[in-house]
Each structure stands twice: as structure tokens, then as C-alpha cells.
């Protein structure tokens, strides 16, 4: 089995659970925006790297022909579940295929909308230009460009244990815009921002950061909690959507 496919197969169950627990209404907001911009409804859509079907209901119900492509068989199985729970399941084509194979094997102008949401395999290179040619009308490219919180991030920075989040890709947006603009496309951009909150007690942070010297951690948490039993963490998320007509 392909190593990338195996990785996503193993991660599929956890990924799907995270998807179901998300507090962020990005799908609803994307549907409203694409409808306002008249990218939807449309005849045919391909959801490239569609994973476990987060955008399946949105895209399938706003098109006559919906195809979801993903390298992971397990991800596509969860996508089938997403279709089955709809009040009226849609006819969906499920294709297990890599981005590279899709770009090489799919005829040009095959779809009215090529949708790429949080797909790490799509980058600012010649493959993206080849993927663009698969569309007859529009392409959409969505990435998470900010994910910060006011509790965990400051603590990790203070103790020098902060790690880069591979899901945050702020630099890819200008790179994609530059690539597409150089190729003659007019790229439009829209940001979607959200804030979520969650409450934690001191014991949770003490256990979570057990690797930090406890005396130093205790002093830091004294300031954070200031004699309060709990602390609310606010997380700010930003998604950036690029879309362009072919």
C-alpha cells in the first residue's frame, strides 16, 4: 500500500471524529458565499482530496454530478456514511486516487467546479495549474491560515516548547496567488474567521504539561488562574478561500 494512503487510512477514524465535533460553521458559510458568488449551484463538481466528506452534503446537493476523490479508501468510506445520513442521499461517484494521478489522468474541462479544501497534496506548483485545466468554469482552494489560542500558545512560547502546527499554512496563499496570476488567472480571495471557547481547570494543565518543571509551571499558573478555579481559552481560526475562473 502507498505510504500516504496508509497514513490517511490509519488517521481516518480520528479525522472523521474531529470533523463531527467541530464547532466552526465553515461549511454553512462556504455554501452561502459560493451561492452569493454564483459558483453554486452548478452542474458538475469534483471534491479533490474530499477526505471523509466534510463538504459532501454542500457540494452534492448543489450539483447534478458530484465526484469525491481521495487517496484513502477509509476516508471515502466515511464520506459514504455522510451521504447515507442525508435526508435524501445523492448519487455520488467515489474515486480512490492521488492528486498526481487525478491531474494526469482526468481529461481537461471535466467539471464545472474543482473544489480543493485543506488538501495538503495540492501546492503552488505545476500540478495546480494542471488541476485548474480540469475545470470548465471555477476552481476553489481553501486553507486554514490561522489557529491561535490565548491559553496554551502563550504557555508553550513561555517555556520554549511550542511546536509548529502542520495544519496552518499562511504562506501557501500568496504562493498560489503568485503562481495563478503569473499564469493569467484573476484570483479572488475571501477570509472566514471564527472564535471558539473552552474552559479548563488548573489540574488539566498541570497534567497536560507534566514535562515542564513543576515549580516553574506552578509559578506560571498562579498568574494565569489568579485564584480562579477555571480559565476559559479562546481559539481564533481563520480560513482563506481563493477562487478563480478558468
C-alpha positions as CSV (number, residue, x, y, z in Angstrom):
1,X,0.0,0.0,0.0
2,X,1.1,3.6,-0.7
3,X,2.6,5.1,2.4
4,X,0.5,8.3,2.1
5,X,-2.7,6.3,1.6
6,X,-1.8,4.1,4.6
7,X,-1.2,7.2,6.8
8,X,-4.7,8.6,5.9
9,X,-6.4,5.2,6.3
10,X,-5.0,5.0,9.8
11,X,-5.9,8.5,10.6
12,X,-9.4,8.4,9.0
13,X,-11.4,7.5,12.2
14,X,-9.8,10.2,14.3
15,X,-10.1,12.7,11.5
16,X,-13.8,12.0,11.0
17,X,-14.4,12.3,14.7
18,X,-12.7,15.7,14.7
19,X,-14.8,16.7,11.8
20,X,-18.0,15.8,13.5
21,X,-17.1,17.6,16.7
22,X,-16.1,20.9,15.1
23,X,-17.8,23.9,16.4
24,X,-17.0,26.0,13.4
25,X,-19.7,26.6,10.8
26,X,-17.3,26.9,7.9
27,X,-19.4,24.6,5.7
28,X,-22.5,26.6,6.1
29,X,-20.6,29.9,5.5
30,X,-18.9,28.4,2.4
31,X,-22.2,27.4,1.0
32,X,-23.7,30.9,1.5
33,X,-20.6,32.5,0.0
34,X,-20.4,30.3,-3.1
35,X,-24.1,30.7,-3.7
36,X,-23.8,34.5,-3.5
37,X,-20.8,34.5,-5.9
38,X,-22.8,32.1,-8.2
39,X,-20.3,29.3,-8.1
40,X,-23.1,27.2,-6.8
41,X,-25.4,25.6,-7.8
42,X,-23.7,24.1,-10.8
43,X,-23.8,21.0,-13.0
44,X,-20.7,19.0,-12.0
45,X,-18.3,19.2,-9.1
46,X,-15.2,17.3,-8.1
47,X,-14.1,17.4,-4.5
48,X,-10.4,16.8,-4.8
49,X,-9.0,15.4,-1.6
50,X,-12.5,15.3,-0.2
51,X,-11.5,13.1,2.7
52,X,-14.3,11.9,5.0
53,X,-16.9,14.1,3.2
54,X,-17.0,17.4,5.2
55,X,-18.2,19.2,2.1
56,X,-20.1,16.3,0.6
57,X,-23.6,17.5,1.6
58,X,-22.9,21.0,0.5
59,X,-21.5,20.1,-2.9
60,X,-23.6,17.1,-3.7
61,X,-26.9,18.9,-3.0
62,X,-25.8,21.9,-5.2
63,X,-24.8,19.9,-8.2
64,X,-26.2,17.4,-10.7
65,X,-23.0,15.3,-10.7
66,X,-20.7,15.1,-7.7
67,X,-17.4,13.3,-7.5
68,X,-15.3,12.9,-4.4
69,X,-11.6,11.9,-4.9
70,X,-9.3,10.9,-2.2
71,X,-6.2,8.7,-1.8
72,X,-7.6,7.0,1.2
73,X,-10.1,4.1,1.0
74,X,-11.1,4.6,4.6
75,X,-11.7,8.3,4.2
76,X,-14.1,7.5,1.3
77,X,-16.0,5.0,3.4
78,X,-16.7,7.8,5.9
79,X,-17.7,10.0,3.1
80,X,-20.3,7.3,2.1
81,X,-21.6,7.5,5.6
82,X,-22.0,11.3,5.3
83,X,-24.1,10.7,2.2
84,X,-26.2,8.0,3.7
85,X,-27.3,10.2,6.6
86,X,-28.7,12.9,4.3
87,X,-32.5,13.1,4.3
88,X,-32.2,12.3,0.6
89,X,-28.9,10.7,-0.3
90,X,-27.4,11.9,-3.5
91,X,-25.8,10.0,-6.4
92,X,-22.1,10.2,-5.7
93,X,-19.0,9.0,-7.5
94,X,-16.3,7.9,-5.2
95,X,-12.8,7.7,-6.6
96,X,-9.7,6.5,-4.7
97,X,-7.0,8.4,-6.5
98,X,-4.0,10.5,-5.6
99,X,-3.8,14.2,-6.6
100,X,-0.9,13.4,-9.0
101,X,-3.0,10.7,-10.8
102,X,-6.0,12.9,-10.9
103,X,-4.0,15.7,-12.6
104,X,-2.5,13.3,-15.1
105,X,-5.5,11.0,-15.9
106,X,-8.5,13.3,-15.8
107,X,-9.4,15.0,-19.2
108,X,-9.4,18.8,-19.3
109,X,-12.7,20.6,-18.8
110,X,-14.3,17.7,-17.0
111,X,-16.0,19.6,-14.2
112,X,-17.7,23.0,-13.7
113,X,-16.2,23.4,-10.3
114,X,-13.0,21.9,-9.0
115,X,-13.0,22.1,-5.2
116,X,-9.9,21.7,-3.0
117,X,-10.3,22.1,0.7
118,X,-7.5,21.6,3.2
119,X,-5.8,19.2,0.8
120,X,-2.1,19.1,1.7
121,X,-1.2,17.4,-1.6
122,X,-2.2,20.5,-3.6
123,X,0.6,23.1,-3.5
124,X,1.7,26.1,-5.5
125,X,3.3,24.2,-8.4
126,X,2.7,23.0,-11.9
127,X,0.3,20.3,-10.7
128,X,-2.1,23.0,-9.5
129,X,-2.1,24.5,-13.0
130,X,-2.9,21.1,-14.4
131,X,-5.7,20.7,-12.0
132,X,-7.1,24.1,-13.0
133,X,-7.4,22.8,-16.5
134,X,-9.8,20.1,-15.4
135,X,-12.4,22.8,-14.8
136,X,-14.8,24.3,-17.3
137,X,-15.6,27.3,-15.1
138,X,-14.4,27.7,-11.5
139,X,-11.8,26.4,-9.0
140,X,-11.9,26.8,-5.2
141,X,-8.9,26.5,-2.9
142,X,-9.5,26.6,0.9
143,X,-6.8,26.5,3.6
144,X,-6.6,27.1,7.3
145,X,-4.3,30.1,7.7
146,X,-4.6,30.9,11.4
147,X,-5.2,28.8,14.5
148,X,-4.2,30.5,17.8
149,X,-5.4,30.5,21.3
150,X,-4.8,32.7,24.4
151,X,-4.0,30.0,26.9
152,X,-1.9,27.1,25.5
153,X,0.1,29.1,22.9
154,X,1.4,31.7,25.4
155,X,2.3,29.0,27.9
156,X,4.2,27.0,25.3
157,X,6.0,30.0,24.0
158,X,7.0,31.0,27.6
159,X,8.6,27.6,28.2
160,X,10.0,27.1,24.7
161,X,8.0,24.0,23.9
162,X,5.8,25.4,21.1
163,X,5.6,23.2,18.0
164,X,4.7,24.2,14.5
165,X,1.2,23.2,13.6
166,X,1.4,21.5,10.1
167,X,-2.3,22.3,9.5
168,X,-1.7,26.0,9.4
169,X,-0.5,27.3,6.0
170,X,-0.4,31.1,5.8
171,X,2.5,31.1,3.3
172,X,0.7,29.0,0.7
173,X,-1.9,31.6,-0.1
174,X,0.4,34.2,-1.5
175,X,2.4,31.5,-3.3
176,X,-0.7,30.2,-5.0
177,X,-1.9,33.7,-5.9
178,X,1.5,34.4,-7.5
179,X,1.5,31.2,-9.4
180,X,-2.0,31.6,-10.8
181,X,-1.6,35.3,-11.5
182,X,1.6,34.6,-13.5
183,X,-0.4,32.0,-15.5
184,X,-3.0,34.7,-16.4
185,X,-5.8,33.9,-13.9
186,X,-7.6,36.5,-11.8
187,X,-7.7,35.2,-8.3
188,X,-10.2,36.4,-5.8
189,X,-9.9,36.0,-2.0
190,X,-12.2,35.7,0.9
191,X,-11.5,35.1,4.6
192,X,-13.6,33.4,7.2
193,X,-12.8,34.0,10.9
194,X,-14.2,32.2,13.9
195,X,-13.7,32.1,17.7
196,X,-14.4,29.1,19.9
197,X,-14.1,28.9,23.7
198,X,-13.4,26.0,26.1
199,X,-12.9,26.0,29.8
200,X,-10.0,24.2,31.6
201,X,-9.1,23.8,35.3
202,X,-5.6,24.0,36.7
203,X,-5.3,20.3,37.2
204,X,-5.7,19.7,33.5
205,X,-2.9,22.0,32.5
206,X,-0.6,20.5,35.2
207,X,-1.2,17.1,33.8
208,X,-1.0,18.2,30.2
209,X,2.3,19.9,30.7
210,X,3.8,17.3,33.1
211,X,7.2,17.6,31.2
212,X,7.6,21.2,32.4
213,X,9.4,21.5,35.7
214,X,6.6,21.7,38.2
215,X,7.9,24.6,40.3
216,X,8.2,26.8,37.2
217,X,4.8,25.6,35.9
218,X,3.2,26.3,39.3
219,X,4.5,29.9,39.4
220,X,3.3,30.5,35.8
221,X,-0.2,29.0,36.5
222,X,-0.5,31.2,39.7
223,X,-0.5,34.2,37.4
224,X,-2.8,32.6,34.8
225,X,-5.5,31.5,37.2
226,X,-5.2,34.2,39.8
227,X,-7.0,32.2,42.4
228,X,-9.8,31.2,40.0
229,X,-10.7,27.6,39.6
230,X,-11.0,27.6,35.8
231,X,-9.8,29.6,32.9
232,X,-11.5,30.0,29.5
233,X,-9.4,29.5,26.4
234,X,-10.4,31.4,23.3
235,X,-9.2,30.0,20.0
236,X,-9.2,32.1,16.8
237,X,-9.4,30.3,13.5
238,X,-9.1,31.8,10.1
239,X,-9.7,30.1,6.8
240,X,-8.7,31.7,3.5
241,X,-10.6,30.9,0.3
242,X,-9.1,31.5,-3.2
243,X,-11.3,31.1,-6.2
244,X,-10.7,31.8,-9.8
245,X,-12.5,31.4,-13.2
246,X,-10.8,29.5,-15.9
